[in-house]
């Protein structure tokens, strides 16, 4: 294949316009109001599930930046999630550090881990990169069980984490406080991610996603920006892992198997590749749909889940982004009629 033919080659990930990556201001405010008000009217278990959606949504968003933003496939996000979770758990339980302070440390460590891993991954792309990251996800639980790390990680038995109380004497339950704390972190990272993708670095990510050769010809340092995308994605995933460890109050190697990596990838696809708000919808899918499948048939829950997933992918191949665009188009038609 000639260089000219490679330049016009179809990208592996569908290009998403920058305006289509986020919600409008009005819709964003409505969603934010719903997220703030909803916990006041539900039980603690539902609040815990909503917290799960938020921190898993962060992990899906991180993968969305890597795949939807820079076009790099990864099946190893569970490894970065595990490093972030163990970083927060170890700092809280062994050094007595405040839970909030452990999150930026987890993010920085995972950023460095992802950036370093991105260096050898530069030689790979497409399914070969996915396989390399898949190997990382498979190896991580076994590494955490090694006797060398057992003093810190607790080995196969893991570590128990103390759930924090609300600060400043606030009359608020632990679950409620942790939800709002996680919501604040999620909003901050979401806004930072939107600004990143709209910045010069974000435009470089998307240029690489669309065509590496063309991006290089325009003077973009492809190697730097591809590893930077890996680092940013891993850093956000590390923060999500830290939040998960605090919410669940427990970390163990078998909690971070390749199943988690596949679930995060599935959440990205269902939410819409490249559409950042869809990360929350994708996280809700991987939390609630397996429970729905089990409610339909406990013995065949896996088969039922597979059928439901197939129906979603068949009916809306572009995920929640496609549903949102259809709803917006329909709403526009109704407003014109009125």
C-alpha positions, 0 to 999 in steps of 0.5 A: 500500500502506498503512502497516498493510499494510507492517508485516505485510509478509514480510521478505526474509530469513528470521528465525533465532532467536538460539539457532539462530545458534550451536552448543551448547557441547559441539558447539563444543568437539568442533569446536574440538578437531578443528580443533586436532588435524587439522593434525598428521596431514595434509600442508602442502598440506591445512594450506594449504587448511584455512587458506583455509577459515578466512579465507574462512569469516571473509569469509562470516561477515561477509556473514552478519552483514550479510544474515542479521543485518540483512537487507541484501543485498551482492554487493560483499564482494570490494571490502572483501576487496581493500582489507583484503588490499592494506592488509596487503600494503602495510604489510608490504612498504613499511613493514616492519610486523609481519603481525599488526599489519596486520590490525587496521589493515586492519579499521579501514580497511575498517570506515570504508570500509563505514560510508561506503559504507553512507550512500548505500546507505540509500536502497536495499534488496533487489535495488537494494542488491545491484546497488549493491554489485555495481557496487562489486565490478566497479569495485574491480579496475579502480581498483586498476590505476590509475596513481595507485595503481600505486606502492603496489599494483604495478598489474596485476602485484600485490605479493608478500608474505613469508610469516612464520615461527613466532615465538619460535623455535618449531619449526613450519613456516610453513604450520602456524604460519599455520594456528594464527594464523588459527584464533586470529583466527577464533575471536576474531572468531566469539565477538565476532560471537556476542556482537554478535548477542546484544547490544542492537545485534544485536537492533536488527539483527534487528528491522530485518531483520524489519521496518524500519517496526516497528523505527523505531516502537520507537525504533531508529535504522534509519539508524545500525544499517544503516550500522553493520552495513555497517561491521562486515561490511566490517571483518571482511572486511578482516581476512579479506582481510589473512589471505588476502594473508599466506597466499597471499603475493600480491595482484593486482587480478584476484584480487578480481573479482566472482567472489569476491563471488559465491563468498562469497554462495554460501558464505553460502547453502550454509552457511545464512543467519543461521547463523554456524557454517555460514560455515566449511561454506560456505567449504569448499564454495566451495573443494572442490566446484569441484575435485570438479567438475573431477575429474568432468569437466575440460571441463564443470567449470562445468556439473558445479558448477552441477548439484551446486549445484542439487542442494544448494539443492534438497535442503537449501534452508536450507543446512547449518543445515537439515542440522544441525537434522535431525541434532540431531532424529535424535540426540534421537530415538535418545537417547530410544529408548535 
